[in-house]
Amino acid sequence: MAERELSWARLNRALLARQLLLERADLDPVAAVERVGGLQTQYSPSAYIGLWSRLAGFRRADLTDALTRGRIVQGWVMRCTIHMVSAADHPPLTEAVRAHRRVWWTRDPRSAGIDMPAAAEVVRDLLAAGPLTQAAIVDGLLAAGFGKDAFTGVQLWLDLVRVPPAGTWERPRAHVYGLARTPRAPVDLAAAEELLARRYLRGYGPATPGDLGRYAGWTITHTRTVLDRLALRTFRDPDGALLYDLPRAALPEADAPAPVRFLGTFDGALLLGHATRARLVPAEHRHEVFHVRKPQSAPTFLVDGRVAGTWRYADGRVRTAPFEALPPAVRDDVEAEADRLTAFHRDG
């Protein structure tokens, strides 16, 4: 049976709905980060803005409290990149990508000559008495005869997490690390891989195996083996690409209303990585969103499901820079949302 085709507009609305950007959800931060597949947070305040745009009544203290209580953790997960994920998800998601991340590191010239298991044991011993700053960990590695690059690879052999208050809105410098909690029972690898695939499809589907593979850091062959183990439905995009999806995931109509929403730096970088299929970024403005010389996207705002400009917080307020002149009613909506984001910056 031929797969049903989904239009670009329908795929746009599907992504926005699953990322909770069509309607603010009544969820706590823990449930929200699970729903959207984790939040990319090299710069931790971007997660606060991301949750503010997605959740009804969200306050900065809600996420800080979840981080402080260990209900949400920040650590290297997918693509060797810092994410905020739930404490329950952290062990399986880390296990699902561990071997693949190690292969990536061993191909990096910086890994040459480093005994990574031995370096990981040094760091484990250093952290046995409690969290340390990154500088102290690097000093310990240097004292043990390892180069400064060893720290980059250590997190692929030893599960580290950022330790609050470092890595929060109030103290965004995320430079204090500790050992992740050891799960009560060994993590089953197959179940962990399947959880990661479901988290991705729930937050970003429908998607191709290549989409999932890039998100997880898996090879396309491995990605297909994981998808084959799941009970999924399939679609086609207008170019004919085969899309996989969870059986009952949201698929709003193409004309579903898409309100103005603001995205932070790294939250937007991950979301906009799906821009081609969801048509989020107008091609003529792509260079204004993705900076060649910076490892991130610009903070952006969406109008009717597409990026319509960038924004920054300066001199005590959110200032917008639309790509093109906006109709008066749309401009009013953008400025109203900017005012609300200004209040969030000021008051939390």
C-alpha positions in Angstrom: 0.0 0.0 0.0 1.4 3.4 -1.0 2.2 5.7 2.0 0.1 8.8 2.5 1.8 12.0 1.4 2.1 14.9 3.9 2.5 18.4 2.5 5.3 20.7 3.7 2.7 22.8 5.5 1.4 19.8 7.3 4.9 18.8 8.3 5.5 22.3 9.6 2.5 22.2 11.8 3.4 18.7 13.0 6.8 19.8 14.2 5.5 22.9 15.9 2.8 20.9 17.6 5.2 18.3 18.9 7.6 21.0 20.1 4.6 22.6 22.0 4.9 25.7 19.9 1.3 25.8 18.6 -0.2 26.0 22.1 1.5 26.4 25.5 1.1 23.2 27.4 0.1 22.6 31.0 3.1 20.5 31.9 5.9 20.7 34.4 9.5 21.1 33.1 10.3 17.4 33.6 7.4 16.2 31.4 8.1 19.0 28.9 11.8 18.1 28.3 10.7 14.4 27.8 8.0 15.5 25.4 10.2 17.6 23.1 13.2 15.2 23.0 15.4 17.2 25.4 16.7 20.7 25.1 20.1 21.6 23.7 21.8 23.8 26.3 25.4 24.7 25.8 24.1 28.1 27.1 21.7 27.1 29.9 19.4 30.2 29.8 18.3 29.1 26.3 16.4 26.3 28.0 14.5 28.7 30.2 13.4 30.7 27.2 12.5 27.5 25.4 10.3 26.3 28.2 8.7 29.8 28.6 7.7 29.6 24.9 6.2 26.1 25.4 4.6 26.0 28.9 1.7 27.9 30.4 2.6 29.9 33.5 6.3 28.9 33.4 8.6 30.7 35.8 12.4 30.6 35.9 12.3 29.1 39.4 10.4 26.1 38.0 13.4 24.9 36.0 16.0 26.0 38.5 14.1 24.0 41.2 14.0 20.9 38.9 17.7 21.2 38.2 18.6 21.8 41.9 16.5 18.8 43.0 18.1 16.6 40.2 14.7 16.0 38.5 16.3 17.4 35.3 20.0 17.0 34.6 22.4 18.6 32.1 25.0 16.3 30.5 26.5 15.2 27.2 23.9 13.1 25.5 23.0 13.2 21.8 25.7 14.2 19.3 28.3 14.7 22.1 26.3 17.9 23.0 25.0 19.2 26.3 21.3 18.6 26.7 18.8 19.0 29.5 16.9 15.8 29.9 14.9 14.2 32.7 16.8 12.3 35.4 14.9 9.2 34.3 15.9 9.6 30.7 19.5 10.4 31.3 20.9 6.8 31.8 19.1 5.2 28.9 19.7 8.1 26.4 23.4 8.2 27.4 23.7 4.4 27.0 21.9 4.5 23.6 24.6 6.8 22.1 27.7 5.8 24.2 29.4 3.5 21.7 28.7 5.7 18.8 30.1 8.8 20.6 33.3 6.9 21.5 33.8 6.0 17.8 33.4 9.7 16.9 36.0 10.6 19.5 38.6 8.0 18.4 38.5 9.5 14.9 39.2 13.0 16.3 42.9 13.9 16.1 42.7 15.2 19.6 42.2 11.7 20.9 45.6 10.4 19.6 47.7 8.7 22.2 45.2 9.2 25.1 44.3 6.2 27.2 40.6 7.2 27.7 39.6 4.5 30.2 42.6 5.5 32.4 41.8 9.2 32.1 38.2 8.5 33.1 39.4 6.7 36.2 41.5 9.7 37.2 38.4 11.9 36.9 36.2 9.4 38.8 38.7 9.5 41.6 38.9 13.3 41.5 35.1 13.6 41.8 34.6 10.9 44.4 34.6 13.5 47.2 32.2 15.8 45.3 31.8 18.2 42.4 34.7 20.2 41.0 35.1 23.0 38.5 36.2 22.1 35.0 39.5 23.9 35.7 40.2 21.7 38.7 39.4 18.5 36.7 41.7 19.6 33.9 44.5 20.4 36.4 44.0 16.9 37.9 44.3 15.3 34.4 47.4 17.3 33.7 49.0 16.3 37.0 48.3 12.6 36.0 50.1 13.1 32.8 47.2 13.6 30.4 46.9 16.5 28.0 44.3 19.2 28.2 42.2 17.5 25.4 41.6 14.5 27.6 38.7 16.3 29.4 36.8 16.5 26.1 36.9 12.8 25.7 36.4 11.8 29.3 32.7 12.5 29.2 32.3 9.7 26.7 33.8 7.1 29.1 32.4 8.6 32.3 28.9 10.1 32.8 29.3 13.6 34.0 26.6 16.2 34.8 26.6 19.9 35.4 26.0 20.6 39.1 23.7 23.5 40.0 23.7 26.4 40.7 26.2 26.4 37.9 24.3 26.1 34.6 21.2 27.9 35.7 19.6 31.2 34.6 21.1 32.9 37.6 24.6 31.4 37.1 24.8 30.5 33.4 28.5 29.6 33.5 28.2 25.8 33.5 31.7 25.0 34.8 31.0 22.7 37.8 30.7 18.9 37.2 29.9 15.9 39.2 29.3 12.2 38.6 25.9 11.2 37.3 23.8 9.0 39.5 24.3 5.3 38.9 21.0 3.7 37.8 19.6 1.1 40.1 19.6 -1.6 37.5 21.8 -2.0 34.4 20.4 -0.2 31.3 19.2 -2.5 28.5 20.8 -1.2 25.3 18.0 -2.2 22.9 15.4 -0.6 25.2 17.5 2.5 25.5 17.8 2.9 21.8 14.1 2.4 21.3 13.4 5.0 23.9 15.6 7.5 22.2 13.9 6.8 18.8 10.4 7.3 20.4 11.5 10.5 22.2 12.8 11.9 18.9 9.7 11.0 16.8 7.4 12.3 19.5 9.3 15.6 19.5 10.3 15.9 15.9 8.5 13.4 13.7 7.5 12.4 11.1 11.1 11.9 10.1 13.5 10.0 7.9 16.1 7.6 9.2 18.6 10.2 8.3 16.9 12.8 10.5 17.0 10.4 13.5 20.5 9.3 12.8 21.8 12.9 12.8 20.0 13.7 16.0 21.3 10.6 17.8 24.7 10.4 16.2 24.0 7.0 14.8 25.0 5.6 11.4 22.1 5.3 9.0 22.4 1.5 9.1 22.1 1.3 12.8 19.2 3.8 12.8 17.3 1.6 10.4 17.8 -1.5 12.7 16.3 0.5 15.6 13.4 1.7 13.6 12.7 -1.8 12.4 12.1 -2.9 16.0 9.3 -0.4 16.6 5.7 -0.5 15.6 5.5 2.7 13.5 3.3 4.3 10.7 4.9 5.7 7.6 4.3 8.6 5.3 6.0 10.3 2.3 7.0 14.0 2.0 6.3 15.8 -1.3 9.8 14.8 -2.5 9.0 11.1 -1.9 11.2 10.6 1.1 9.9 7.9 3.5 8.9 9.2 6.9 8.5 7.2 10.1 6.2 8.2 12.9 4.6 7.1 16.1 1.1 5.7 15.6 -0.9 8.3 17.4 1.4 11.4 17.4 -0.1 14.8 16.6 -0.7 15.7 13.0 -2.5 19.0 12.9 -4.1 20.3 9.7 -1.9 22.5 7.5 -3.9 25.6 8.3 -3.7 25.2 12.1 -3.1 28.6 13.7 0.6 29.1 14.6 1.1 32.0 17.1 4.2 34.1 17.4 6.9 32.3 19.4 10.4 33.2 20.4 13.3 30.7 20.3 16.6 31.0 22.2 20.0 30.4 20.8 20.7 26.7 21.2 17.1 25.6 21.4 16.6 27.2 18.0 19.8 25.7 16.6 18.4 22.2 17.2 14.9 23.0 16.1 16.0 24.8 13.0 18.1 21.8 12.1 14.8 20.5 10.9 14.1 23.6 8.9 14.3 22.0 5.4 11.5 19.6 5.9 9.3 21.9 8.0 10.1 25.0 5.9 10.8 27.0 9.0 13.5 29.2 7.6 13.0 31.2 4.4 15.9 30.4 2.1 16.6 34.0 1.4 17.1 34.7 5.1 19.0 31.6 6.1 22.3 33.4 6.3 20.8 35.7 8.9 19.9 32.8 11.1 22.8 30.4 10.8 26.2 32.0 11.4 29.2 30.5 9.5 31.7 31.6 12.2 29.6 30.8 15.2 28.6 27.3 16.4 24.9 28.3 17.0 21.9 30.0 15.4 20.7 33.5 16.2 17.8 33.8 18.6 14.7 34.0 16.4 11.0 34.5 16.4 8.3 32.6 14.4 5.3 34.1 12.6 2.8 31.7 11.2 5.3 28.8 11.7 8.2 30.4 9.9 11.2 32.4 11.1 10.4 36.1 10.5 13.3 37.7 12.3 15.9 37.7 15.1 15.9 39.2 18.6 18.1 40.1 21.4 17.8 41.3 25.0 19.5 44.6 25.4 19.1 47.7 27.6 16.4 46.0 29.7 14.1 44.9 26.9 13.7 42.4 24.1 14.4 44.1 20.7 13.3 42.4 17.5 14.7 42.7 14.0 12.2 41.5 11.5 13.6 40.3 8.1 10.9 42.2 6.3 8.2 44.8 7.2 5.4 43.1 9.0 1.7 43.8 8.6 0.5 46.0 11.4 -1.5 43.3 13.2 1.4 40.9 13.0 3.8 43.5 14.2 1.5 44.1 17.2 1.5 40.4 18.0 5.3 40.2 17.8 5.8 43.2 20.0 3.2 41.9 22.5 5.1 38.7 22.8 8.4 40.6 23.0 7.0 42.6 25.9 6.0 39.3 27.7 9.5 38.0 27.1 10.9 41.2 28.5 8.9 40.7 31.6 10.2 37.1 31.9 13.8 38.4 31.7 13.1 41.0 34.4 10.9 39.2 36.8 11.2 35.5 36.0 
